[in-house]
């Protein structure tokens, strides 16, 4: 009889199902995984150390690049930490804008997750469907901040500018003819809010479409049901947050339990799973699409009727208007000071957390009264989830590794920081 | 919320008398500085006792205080900070232990919260803090064969070595860095009068 030995399989660092750069060392017994040892850090850029050498505002764009599929939520965590320590609060309109864009970001992130998760498991169509809708959401980002991904839109004291009155439109070119232009511009006739409202009206039907393709799909169920079951006790022990925790049946959502901004005025539900397997986490996230859509609707309604400032008037913290700078010496000094030295924070420390699409995104900030952070620690939800890789894959087949990776919704920008 | 945390702080002071150094509320958050030798005992109680029920460890990180406020830090150089969350009672707590020595050593909490595993590996990698009782204390974020602990304040921002492909040796080699750290904006500490009444010392006295 031949000798049977475990063998070690190297997965990655470049692998299409790794969602970035991950090296997984898998110890296998035939096709069954005995131990998984993820080697992370291939995308480590030292964001936290870099932030120690920059005035507070200059680190906001770094936050976009952490979890690069849910950009504004990362900014939100950082900005919230600064605001908490400064003891200021953004104007109400800015808070509504933030909540609205947090939810747009949540849909953006979950679409990415659903598309790639399904693609990993073998459903190509989902990927194309999801990216079609992502395009609209990214256009919203572009309309409001000027950048399609790395927005740097949230600032301490509000958001950088108000929502535009006119949604950018497509123009005829040698690649798109009049008919196509008319089709593309169909919902872009009005303001950004009109465009968002049109999207929220369309979106529930699209979610139904995704569900038709997946929810009762035999192959999808075979690949996700009972894969990587996490019990509620285990989920807490492992430090899970967000949909990973809710999938295990724990009703925990910072938006409800420790509300920030205007989430306490919003009407929405928290979906929870029952079995804690990959399929339940899928159902939880799909329901979050619908709930986010509801929140966006409420924000659009409020924002339409309540114009107002979107940034604090305190020019020690926020830039003065450009017109003012031309004639007013003080404004010019404020502007110069703010963009060179920045502002100082009181001595102390603070931890601020937001319900990021992937879980709890926390920022722990230690300051010594300087214009730069003394220590910035970013608590990335994916880091705790990735740490459970070994536990979640043990005893499963090699092909389930991609399912587990998909269900964790990993993005290496935030895990490696 | 602050009232709630003031009460919780009182309860902590009574329960853990002699086992902590500081316990105060600042910016609405509860800070608890635990003596190093009591860490495991305190953390176990924090997890298991129904009044606290900190069933989840959200974050663990190291802090190097050697250059705090312009280098005027008196006390142990490193701190390990634990952000605890109770899903049951919906409250948070920040536990800190200060450690000194080279290498700094502190007990591992992986036996209390499994999720601490990677966070402790990260703190070891970036700060060189040794966690006694951790079964798998390897580097996690830095490169294989990395030398030094990059998040310590005496580690330069641009690092010590750079990597390039050597045409003669036909492989990637490491060499000392050829650049200097450039900081565009100096670090300035201003005693801002606007914050005079919000210093943490003030908070601790009325907490």
HADDOCK unambig.tbl for C-alpha pairs under 7 A between the chains (distance, minus, plus):
assign (segid A and resid 39 and name CA) (segid B and resid 140 and name CA) 7.00 0.50 0.50
assign (segid A and resid 40 and name CA) (segid B and resid 140 and name CA) 6.40 0.50 0.50
assign (segid A and resid 40 and name CA) (segid B and resid 141 and name CA) 6.15 0.50 0.50
assign (segid A and resid 41 and name CA) (segid B and resid 140 and name CA) 6.38 0.50 0.50
assign (segid A and resid 41 and name CA) (segid B and resid 141 and name CA) 3.94 0.50 0.50
assign (segid A and resid 41 and name CA) (segid B and resid 142 and name CA) 6.00 0.50 0.50
assign (segid A and resid 44 and name CA) (segid B and resid 141 and name CA) 6.27 0.50 0.50
assign (segid A and resid 49 and name CA) (segid B and resid 151 and name CA) 6.39 0.50 0.50
assign (segid A and resid 53 and name CA) (segid B and resid 183 and name CA) 6.86 0.50 0.50
assign (segid A and resid 54 and name CA) (segid B and resid 185 and name CA) 6.93 0.50 0.50
assign (segid A and resid 85 and name CA) (segid B and resid 27 and name CA) 6.76 0.50 0.50
assign (segid A and resid 236 and name CA) (segid B and resid 55 and name CA) 6.44 0.50 0.50
assign (segid A and resid 236 and name CA) (segid B and resid 56 and name CA) 5.33 0.50 0.50
assign (segid A and resid 237 and name CA) (segid B and resid 55 and name CA) 7.00 0.50 0.50
assign (segid A and resid 237 and name CA) (segid B and resid 56 and name CA) 6.02 0.50 0.50
assign (segid A and resid 237 and name CA) (segid B and resid 113 and name CA) 5.34 0.50 0.50
assign (segid A and resid 237 and name CA) (segid B and resid 114 and name CA) 5.47 0.50 0.50
assign (segid A and resid 237 and name CA) (segid B and resid 115 and name CA) 5.90 0.50 0.50
assign (segid A and resid 238 and name CA) (segid B and resid 113 and name CA) 6.96 0.50 0.50
assign (segid A and resid 238 and name CA) (segid B and resid 114 and name CA) 5.44 0.50 0.50
assign (segid A and resid 238 and name CA) (segid B and resid 115 and name CA) 3.95 0.50 0.50
assign (segid A and resid 239 and name CA) (segid B and resid 56 and name CA) 5.68 0.50 0.50
assign (segid A and resid 239 and name CA) (segid B and resid 57 and name CA) 5.84 0.50 0.50
assign (segid A and resid 239 and name CA) (segid B and resid 58 and name CA) 5.79 0.50 0.50
assign (segid A and resid 239 and name CA) (segid B and resid 115 and name CA) 5.21 0.50 0.50
assign (segid A and resid 340 and name CA) (segid B and resid 185 and name CA) 6.93 0.50 0.50
assign (segid A and resid 341 and name CA) (segid B and resid 185 and name CA) 6.33 0.50 0.50
assign (segid A and resid 344 and name CA) (segid B and resid 190 and name CA) 6.88 0.50 0.50
assign (segid A and resid 346 and name CA) (segid B and resid 195 and name CA) 5.75 0.50 0.50
assign (segid A and resid 346 and name CA) (segid B and resid 199 and name CA) 6.79 0.50 0.50
assign (segid A and resid 347 and name CA) (segid B and resid 199 and name CA) 6.29 0.50 0.50
assign (segid A and resid 348 and name CA) (segid B and resid 200 and name CA) 6.15 0.50 0.50
assign (segid A and resid 368 and name CA) (segid B and resid 68 and name CA) 6.24 0.50 0.50
assign (segid A and resid 368 and name CA) (segid B and resid 69 and name CA) 5.21 0.50 0.50
assign (segid A and resid 369 and name CA) (segid B and resid 189 and name CA) 5.38 0.50 0.50
assign (segid A and resid 369 and name CA) (segid B and resid 190 and name CA) 6.56 0.50 0.50
assign (segid A and resid 370 and name CA) (segid B and resid 187 and name CA) 6.23 0.50 0.50
assign (segid A and resid 370 and name CA) (segid B and resid 188 and name CA) 5.17 0.50 0.50
assign (segid A and resid 370 and name CA) (segid B and resid 189 and name CA) 4.03 0.50 0.50
assign (segid A and resid 370 and name CA) (segid B and resid 190 and name CA) 6.47 0.50 0.50
assign (segid A and resid 371 and name CA) (segid B and resid 187 and name CA) 6.21 0.50 0.50
assign (segid A and resid 371 and name CA) (segid B and resid 188 and name CA) 5.88 0.50 0.50
assign (segid A and resid 371 and name CA) (segid B and resid 189 and name CA) 6.65 0.50 0.50
assign (segid A and resid 372 and name CA) (segid B and resid 187 and name CA) 6.52 0.50 0.50
assign (segid A and resid 375 and name CA) (segid B and resid 63 and name CA) 6.82 0.50 0.50
assign (segid A and resid 379 and name CA) (segid B and resid 59 and name CA) 6.24 0.50 0.50
assign (segid A and resid 384 and name CA) (segid B and resid 115 and name CA) 6.58 0.50 0.50
assign (segid A and resid 387 and name CA) (segid B and resid 118 and name CA) 6.18 0.50 0.50
assign (segid A and resid 416 and name CA) (segid B and resid 141 and name CA) 6.47 0.50 0.50
